Amino acid sequence: MVSYLHLTVVAFSVFVAAVVVLGAPADPLTHADEFHDDFEAADDGTDDYDEEEEMGSSFKKPNFTSAPQHFRVRMGDSVRLSCEVDELGPGYTLLWKREEGDILTAGSVLIVKDTRISHEGNSLIIRNISMADQGSYICQISTQDQRELRHIIDILVPPSVKPVPSTGLAVVKKGEPVTLSCEVTGNPLPVVTWTREGAKKFPDGQRTMLGHMITFVKTDRHHSGVYTCTAENSEGSPAKGVINLEITYEPEIEVELNLVTIAEGYNTELTCTVHGEPKPNVFWTKNEERLDSTSGPHSPHHRYVQTSTGSRHVLSIDNVQSHDFANYTCHGENRFGRDHKTIEMTGVASTATLKRNKPLTNGVELEWVTVSHTPLMEYRLRYRRPSASHWEELLLKANEQDSEQGGMLFNHVHQLHGLASATEHELTIESKNKFGWSRPLHVEFTTLPEVVHLSVFTQSFNLTAVLRDDMQPCNYFRFFHFCAAL
């Protein structure tokens, strides 16, 4: 009986002869597939036989002496895939193929048309490696069990980054969630680190975050800014992707001081900081009357100058007059809403600052300092127990001795008496100059309890005991008693 293996060898010989005589076929890969199909068909017989018995006891089944390898190479490199076999005797054919099934070589014949691929002996050589070469390569021996040796080519690739959204701009309304991500490729898989422009911290206080995406569940203006994702692996330089996150929101206004005290003839500045996206339109009003930002020298507001730097807006007033004392309001508007904050400019004294709060048994000793650009006239103290509805009031005349530092600082000390001991009290202090009363300073204190003085009087006395001869001491040392014998 002629074995199927012999038929395979004959078919292969005919194929090689056809290649030599007629030249290479127009589509070598197609013919390689046909050859591969014939090879497998020849091995699909129903007869069960022993190859060694059929081919004679002098032939042994070939075994691989090369070990499987995992090659990690860079683009443009070359690689040699070894497939050494012992006892590859007559009747056995060695194939190189891709895992996808494409046959590259059959015996000594190179099937694939690719000038980068060649073979030396049983080894397959691939030059100028490209991404298309990545994958598994199988060296197969035409035994009944189709013995295989598998090599893997892994292409090392520097990192690359594509931000999402690809425009690099993400716009989100305040309060809504947002996810920023970067599509990252590279081999080995790159590590991705997120940072903020200008070394700013993330809203949770971190300076960096890891992962190909970051999510903010509830956004506010502090999330706005430029975010950079940096992908790094062992190959090449790090790759970066940049996303500008814009949070749209209604104006938010902050003021440095809500009360400005100033004297006539001085210059002053009122400042507010306005945040918002889109950028708000900002303007000032005086007692609800809008100030003209372009007023000329003949305008009633010509001493008022409005300037801005970034989000900081300043209203400058030169040579302050008494009629300038008013409420000035900073307004901000955009298509999402509006906000405003008011600054009171006045000639009254500033709110007093407490220097001493010393509780006494029936009162308290207080010391406070007040800033006023004009002389103080008097102080007003109002006090009560927290549970009381009525305030007691005390007016104190301001003394010339109170004045310090050219008349701008006024220091005053006062002891308040007649209060219940060991009791909580609340108290306010106001200062008055020619423009009126200042805002009150609030103070809390608890008076001390009364001290009870105890006088201890020690009385001594002598006991004279006449002991008869028949009297015996009884528990003398414990009770200082005597007992007499009957």
C-alpha positions as CSV (number, residue, x, y, z in Angstrom):
1,M,0.0,0.0,0.0
2,V,1.4,3.4,-1.0
3,S,1.3,5.7,2.0
4,Y,-0.3,9.1,1.9
5,L,2.9,10.6,3.1
6,H,4.6,9.3,-0.1
7,L,1.9,10.8,-2.2
8,T,2.5,14.2,-0.4
9,V,6.2,14.1,-1.2
10,V,5.5,13.3,-4.8
11,A,3.0,16.1,-5.1
12,F,5.4,18.5,-3.6
13,S,8.2,17.4,-6.0
14,V,5.8,18.0,-9.0
15,F,5.0,21.4,-7.6
16,V,8.7,22.3,-7.3
17,A,9.4,21.1,-10.8
18,A,6.5,23.2,-12.1
19,V,8.0,26.3,-10.4
20,V,11.4,25.7,-11.9
21,V,10.2,24.9,-15.5
22,L,7.3,27.3,-15.8
23,G,8.5,30.0,-13.6
24,A,6.8,31.5,-10.5
25,P,3.0,31.7,-10.6
26,A,1.3,35.0,-10.8
27,D,-0.1,34.8,-7.3
28,P,2.4,32.8,-5.2
29,L,0.3,33.1,-2.0
30,T,-2.7,31.7,-3.7
31,H,-0.7,28.7,-4.9
32,A,0.8,28.3,-1.5
33,D,-2.7,28.0,-0.1
34,E,-3.5,25.3,-2.7
35,F,-0.3,23.5,-1.8
36,H,-1.2,23.8,1.9
37,D,-4.7,22.4,1.2
38,D,-3.2,19.4,-0.8
39,F,-0.7,18.8,2.0
40,E,-3.5,18.7,4.6
41,A,-5.7,16.6,2.3
42,A,-3.0,14.0,1.9
43,D,-2.8,13.8,5.6
44,D,-6.5,13.2,6.0
45,G,-6.5,9.5,5.1
46,T,-8.6,7.0,6.9
47,D,-5.8,4.4,7.2
48,D,-4.1,4.2,10.5
49,Y,-0.5,3.4,10.2
50,D,2.8,3.9,11.9
51,E,5.2,6.2,10.0
52,E,8.3,4.6,11.4
53,E,7.1,1.2,10.4
54,E,6.1,2.4,6.9
55,M,9.4,4.2,6.3
56,G,11.5,1.6,7.9
57,S,13.1,1.1,11.2
58,S,16.1,3.1,10.2
59,F,14.1,6.4,10.3
60,K,13.0,8.1,13.5
61,K,10.5,10.8,14.0
62,P,12.3,14.2,13.9
63,N,12.3,16.3,17.0
64,F,12.9,20.0,17.5
65,T,16.2,21.0,19.1
66,S,15.4,24.7,19.1
67,A,13.3,26.2,21.9
68,P,10.3,28.5,21.4
69,Q,11.3,32.2,21.7
70,H,9.5,35.5,22.3
71,F,11.3,38.2,20.4
72,R,10.8,41.9,21.4
73,V,12.2,44.0,18.6
74,R,11.9,47.6,17.3
75,M,10.7,48.8,14.0
76,G,13.4,48.3,11.3
77,D,15.3,45.6,13.2
78,S,16.0,42.1,11.9
79,V,15.2,38.8,13.5
80,R,16.2,35.1,12.9
81,L,13.7,32.5,13.8
82,S,15.5,29.2,14.4
83,C,14.0,25.8,13.8
84,E,16.7,23.2,14.2
85,V,15.6,19.6,13.9
86,D,17.3,16.3,14.6
87,E,16.9,13.4,12.2
88,L,14.9,15.2,9.5
89,G,15.2,12.3,7.2
90,P,13.8,11.6,3.7
91,G,10.1,11.9,3.4
92,Y,9.7,14.8,6.0
93,T,9.0,18.3,4.9
94,L,9.5,21.5,7.1
95,L,7.1,24.4,6.7
96,W,7.2,28.0,8.0
97,K,3.8,29.7,8.3
98,R,2.0,32.5,10.1
99,E,-0.6,31.7,12.7
100,E,-3.2,33.1,10.3
101,G,-2.4,30.2,8.0
102,D,-0.2,31.9,5.3
103,I,2.6,29.6,4.3
104,L,6.0,31.3,4.0
105,T,8.3,28.4,3.1
106,A,8.0,24.8,2.2
107,G,11.2,22.8,2.4
108,S,13.8,24.8,0.5
109,V,11.3,26.8,-1.5
110,L,10.4,30.4,-0.4
111,I,6.7,30.7,-1.1
112,V,6.0,34.3,0.0
113,K,7.0,37.2,-2.2
114,D,8.7,39.6,0.2
115,T,12.3,40.6,-0.3
116,R,12.6,41.2,3.5
117,I,12.0,37.5,4.2
118,S,14.6,34.8,3.5
119,H,15.6,31.5,5.0
120,E,19.0,29.9,5.7
121,G,18.8,26.2,6.4
122,N,15.8,25.7,8.6
123,S,15.9,29.3,10.0
124,L,13.5,32.1,8.8
125,I,15.0,35.6,8.6
126,I,12.9,38.8,8.6
127,R,14.6,42.1,7.9
128,N,13.4,45.7,8.4
129,I,10.7,44.6,10.8
130,S,7.3,46.5,10.4
131,M,4.1,46.4,12.5
132,A,2.6,43.9,10.0
133,D,5.3,41.4,11.1
134,Q,4.0,41.2,14.7
135,G,2.5,37.9,15.7
136,S,3.2,34.1,15.9
137,Y,5.4,32.2,13.4
138,I,5.1,28.4,13.3
139,C,7.7,25.9,12.1
140,Q,5.9,22.7,11.3
141,I,7.1,19.2,10.4
142,S,5.0,17.0,8.2
143,T,4.5,14.2,10.6
144,Q,1.2,12.6,11.3
145,D,0.8,14.6,14.5
146,Q,2.1,17.8,12.7
147,R,4.7,18.8,15.2
148,E,5.1,22.5,15.6
149,L,7.5,25.0,17.1
150,R,6.1,28.5,17.7
151,H,8.0,31.8,17.9
152,I,6.4,35.2,18.8
153,I,7.5,38.5,17.5
154,D,6.5,41.5,19.6
155,I,7.1,45.0,18.1
156,L,8.3,47.6,20.7
157,V,6.5,50.9,19.9
158,P,7.1,54.3,21.5
159,P,4.0,55.8,23.2
160,S,1.5,57.9,21.3
161,V,-1.4,59.9,22.6
162,K,-4.7,61.2,21.2
163,P,-6.8,63.4,23.5
164,V,-10.5,62.9,23.8
165,P,-12.2,65.1,22.7
166,S,-9.7,65.3,19.7
167,T,-10.1,69.1,19.5
168,G,-8.4,69.4,22.9
169,L,-11.3,71.5,24.3
170,A,-14.0,70.3,26.7
171,V,-16.8,72.7,27.7
172,V,-19.1,71.7,30.7
173,K,-21.7,73.7,32.6
174,K,-21.0,74.1,36.3
175,G,-22.4,71.3,38.4
176,E,-22.3,68.7,35.6
177,P,-19.8,65.8,35.5
178,V,-17.0,65.5,33.0
179,T,-14.5,62.9,31.9
180,L,-11.2,63.7,30.3
181,S,-9.4,60.8,28.5
182,C,-6.4,60.1,26.3
183,E,-6.3,57.2,23.8
184,V,-2.9,55.7,24.3
185,T,-1.0,53.2,22.2
186,G,2.5,51.8,22.6
187,N,4.3,48.6,23.5
188,P,4.9,48.0,26.4
189,L,1.6,49.5,27.5
190,P,2.4,53.1,28.5
191,V,1.8,54.5,32.0
192,V,-0.4,57.6,31.8
193,T,0.0,60.5,34.3
194,W,-2.2,63.6,34.4
195,T,-1.0,67.1,35.5
196,R,-2.3,70.6,35.5
197,E,-0.8,73.6,33.8
198,G,1.4,75.7,36.1
199,A,1.9,72.9,38.6
200,K,-1.6,73.6,40.0
201,K,-3.1,71.0,42.3
202,F,-6.2,69.1,41.4
203,P,-9.4,70.2,43.3
204,D,-8.9,67.3,45.7
205,G,-5.4,68.5,46.6
206,Q,-3.3,66.0,44.5
207,R,-0.6,67.2,42.1
208,T,-0.9,64.2,39.8
209,M,-3.4,61.5,38.8
210,L,-2.9,58.1,37.1
211,G,-4.9,56.3,34.4
212,H,-5.9,57.0,30.8
213,M,-9.0,59.0,32.0
214,I,-10.0,61.2,34.9
215,T,-13.6,62.0,36.0
216,F,-15.0,65.0,38.0
217,V,-18.4,64.1,39.3
218,K,-19.5,67.7,40.1
219,T,-17.6,70.6,38.5
220,D,-17.1,74.2,39.5
221,R,-14.9,77.0,38.4
222,H,-11.9,75.5,40.2
223,H,-11.9,72.6,37.7
224,S,-11.3,75.0,34.8
225,G,-7.8,74.9,33.3
226,V,-5.4,73.0,31.1
227,Y,-4.8,69.3,31.8
228,T,-2.0,67.3,30.3
229,C,-1.8,63.5,30.0
230,T,1.7,62.1,29.6
231,A,2.2,58.5,28.4
232,E,5.6,56.8,29.0
233,N,7.1,53.4,28.4
234,S,10.6,52.1,27.9
235,E,10.6,53.1,24.2
236,G,11.3,56.5,22.9
237,S,10.3,59.8,24.4
238,P,7.1,60.4,26.4
239,A,4.0,61.5,24.5
240,K,1.7,64.2,25.6
241,G,-1.9,65.2,25.1
242,V,-3.4,68.5,26.2
243,I,-7.1,69.2,27.0
244,N,-8.4,72.7,28.0
245,L,-11.4,72.3,30.3
246,E,-13.8,75.2,30.4
247,I,-16.5,75.4,33.1
248,T,-19.4,77.7,32.1
249,Y,-21.1,79.4,35.1
250,E,-22.8,82.5,36.3
251,P,-20.6,85.4,37.8
252,E,-19.2,84.9,41.2
253,I,-17.9,88.1,43.0
254,E,-15.6,88.5,46.0
255,V,-14.6,91.8,47.7
256,E,-11.5,92.4,49.7
257,L,-13.3,94.7,52.2
258,N,-17.0,95.3,52.6
259,L,-16.3,98.5,54.7
260,V,-13.8,101.1,53.8
261,T,-13.2,104.0,56.2
262,I,-11.4,107.1,54.8
263,A,-11.0,110.7,55.6
264,E,-11.8,113.6,53.3
265,G,-9.0,114.7,50.9
266,Y,-7.5,111.2,50.7
267,N,-7.4,108.8,47.7
268,T,-8.9,105.3,47.9
269,E,-9.5,102.2,45.9
270,L,-12.5,99.8,46.1
271,T,-11.7,96.3,44.7
272,C,-13.8,93.3,43.6
273,T,-12.8,90.0,42.0
274,V,-15.2,88.7,39.4
275,H,-15.2,85.1,38.1
276,G,-17.4,83.7,35.4
277,E,-17.5,81.9,32.0
278,P,-18.1,83.4,29.6
279,K,-16.2,86.4,30.9
280,P,-18.8,88.6,32.7
281,N,-19.5,92.2,31.9
282,V,-18.6,94.3,35.0
283,F,-19.8,97.7,36.1
284,W,-20.1,99.8,39.3
285,T,-23.0,101.7,40.9
286,K,-23.0,104.3,43.6
287,N,-26.2,104.1,45.7
288,E,-27.8,102.2,42.8
289,E,-26.7,104.9,40.2
290,R,-24.5,103.4,37.5
291,L,-21.1,105.0,37.2
292,D,-19.9,105.9,33.7
293,S,-16.6,104.1,33.1
294,T,-15.7,106.7,30.4
295,S,-16.5,109.9,32.3
296,G,-14.5,113.0,31.2
297,P,-13.1,115.8,33.3
298,H,-16.4,117.7,33.3
299,S,-18.5,114.7,34.5
300,P,-19.7,114.6,38.1
301,H,-17.8,111.3,38.3
302,H,-14.6,112.5,36.8
303,R,-12.7,111.6,40.0
304,Y,-13.8,108.0,39.6
305,V,-11.6,105.7,37.5
306,Q,-12.5,102.1,36.7
307,T,-9.7,99.7,35.8
308,S,-9.3,95.9,35.6
309,T,-6.5,93.3,35.4
310,G,-7.7,89.8,34.7
311,S,-10.6,89.1,37.1
312,R,-9.6,92.0,39.5
313,H,-11.6,95.2,39.1
314,V,-10.8,98.4,40.8
315,L,-12.8,101.6,41.3
316,S,-10.3,104.5,42.2
317,I,-11.6,107.7,43.9
318,D,-9.4,110.7,44.1
319,N,-9.6,113.5,46.7
320,V,-12.5,111.9,48.6
321,Q,-15.3,114.4,49.6
322,S,-18.0,113.9,52.2
323,H,-20.6,113.4,49.4
324,D,-18.5,110.4,48.2
325,F,-19.4,108.5,51.3
326,A,-21.9,106.0,49.9
327,N,-22.6,102.3,49.0
328,Y,-20.6,101.2,46.0
329,T,-21.7,98.0,44.3
330,C,-19.7,95.8,41.9
331,H,-21.9,94.0,39.3
332,G,-21.1,91.1,37.0
333,E,-23.4,89.7,34.3
334,N,-23.1,87.0,31.6
335,R,-25.7,84.7,29.8
336,F,-25.8,82.3,32.7
337,G,-26.7,84.9,35.4
338,R,-25.5,87.8,37.5
339,D,-24.0,88.6,40.9
340,H,-23.1,91.7,42.9
341,K,-21.3,92.7,46.1
342,T,-21.5,96.0,48.0
343,I,-18.7,98.0,49.6
344,E,-19.6,100.8,52.1
345,M,-17.3,103.7,52.0
346,T,-17.6,105.9,55.0
347,G,-16.0,108.5,57.3
348,V,-17.1,106.8,60.5
349,A,-14.6,105.0,62.7
350,S,-13.7,101.4,62.0
351,T,-15.1,98.6,64.1
352,A,-13.1,98.5,67.4
353,T,-10.5,95.8,68.0
354,L,-10.5,94.2,71.4
355,K,-7.2,94.1,73.2
356,R,-8.3,93.0,76.7
357,N,-11.3,91.1,78.1
358,K,-10.7,90.4,81.8
359,P,-13.7,89.2,83.8
360,L,-14.1,90.4,87.4
361,T,-16.3,89.2,90.2
362,N,-19.1,91.8,89.5
363,G,-18.0,93.1,86.1
364,V,-15.3,93.1,83.4
365,E,-12.2,95.1,82.5
366,L,-12.1,96.0,78.8
367,E,-9.5,97.6,76.5
368,W,-10.1,98.3,72.8
369,V,-8.6,100.3,70.0
370,T,-10.4,102.1,67.2
371,V,-9.2,103.6,63.9
372,S,-10.7,107.0,62.9
373,H,-9.6,109.6,60.5
374,T,-11.4,112.3,62.5
375,P,-11.4,112.7,66.3
376,L,-13.6,110.4,68.3
377,M,-16.4,112.0,70.4
378,E,-17.7,109.2,72.6
379,Y,-18.1,105.4,73.0
380,R,-21.3,103.5,73.6
381,L,-21.4,100.2,75.6
382,R,-24.5,98.1,75.5
383,Y,-24.7,94.9,77.6
384,R,-27.1,92.3,78.9
385,R,-27.5,88.7,79.9
386,P,-28.1,86.4,76.9
387,S,-31.6,85.6,78.1
388,A,-32.6,89.2,78.6
389,S,-34.5,91.2,76.0
390,H,-33.4,94.6,77.2
391,W,-30.0,96.2,76.7
392,E,-28.4,98.3,79.4
393,E,-26.5,101.3,77.8
394,L,-23.5,103.3,78.9
395,L,-22.0,106.3,77.2
396,L,-18.3,107.1,77.7
397,K,-16.6,110.3,76.7
398,A,-13.6,109.9,74.5
399,N,-10.5,111.4,76.0
400,E,-7.7,113.2,74.2
401,Q,-5.3,110.8,75.9
402,D,-6.9,108.0,73.9
403,S,-5.4,109.3,70.7
404,E,-2.2,107.6,69.3
405,Q,-0.2,107.8,66.0
406,G,-1.2,111.2,64.9
407,G,-4.8,111.0,65.9
408,M,-5.9,108.0,63.8
409,L,-5.7,105.3,66.6
410,F,-7.8,105.6,69.7
411,N,-7.1,103.3,72.7
412,H,-9.5,103.2,75.6
413,V,-9.7,101.2,78.9
414,H,-12.8,100.8,81.0
415,Q,-14.0,98.7,84.0
416,L,-17.7,97.9,84.0
417,H,-19.2,97.1,87.4
418,G,-22.5,96.2,89.0
419,L,-23.0,92.9,87.2
420,A,-24.1,89.6,88.7
421,S,-21.3,87.3,89.6
422,A,-20.7,84.0,87.9
423,T,-23.0,85.0,85.0
424,E,-22.7,85.0,81.2
425,H,-23.0,88.4,79.5
426,E,-22.8,89.9,76.0
427,L,-21.6,93.4,75.2
428,T,-21.2,95.7,72.2
429,I,-18.8,98.6,71.8
430,E,-19.4,101.4,69.3
431,S,-17.3,104.6,68.5
432,K,-18.6,107.9,67.3
433,N,-17.0,110.7,65.3
434,K,-18.6,113.5,63.3
435,F,-19.8,111.1,60.6
436,G,-21.7,108.9,63.1
437,W,-21.5,105.7,65.0
438,S,-19.2,102.8,63.9
439,R,-20.3,99.2,63.4
440,P,-20.4,97.4,66.8
441,L,-17.8,95.1,68.2
442,H,-19.4,92.1,69.9
443,V,-17.9,90.7,73.1
444,E,-18.9,87.8,75.4
445,F,-17.6,87.2,78.9
446,T,-18.6,85.4,82.2
447,T,-18.1,87.2,85.5
448,L,-16.2,85.5,88.3
449,P,-17.9,83.8,91.2
450,E,-17.7,85.5,94.6
451,V,-15.0,84.2,97.0
452,V,-16.2,83.0,100.4
453,H,-13.6,83.7,103.2
454,L,-13.8,81.3,106.1
455,S,-12.3,82.0,109.6
456,V,-11.4,78.9,111.6
457,F,-11.3,79.3,115.4
458,T,-9.6,76.7,117.5
459,Q,-10.6,76.4,121.1
460,S,-8.4,74.5,123.5
461,F,-9.2,73.4,126.9
462,N,-7.6,71.4,129.7
463,L,-9.1,68.5,131.3
464,T,-7.8,67.8,134.8
465,A,-8.5,64.3,136.0
466,V,-7.8,63.1,139.4
467,L,-7.2,59.4,139.2
468,R,-7.7,57.3,142.3
469,D,-5.6,54.3,142.8
470,D,-8.5,52.1,142.0
471,M,-9.2,53.8,138.5
472,Q,-8.0,52.0,135.4
473,P,-7.7,53.5,131.9
474,C,-10.1,52.0,129.3
475,N,-9.3,52.5,125.6
476,Y,-7.3,55.5,126.6
477,F,-5.3,55.7,123.5
478,R,-8.3,55.5,121.2
479,F,-11.1,57.4,122.8
480,F,-9.3,59.4,125.5
481,H,-11.9,58.0,128.0
482,F,-11.4,56.6,131.4
483,C,-13.3,53.9,133.2
484,A,-13.3,53.4,136.9
485,A,-13.3,50.1,138.6
486,L,-16.3,49.4,140.6
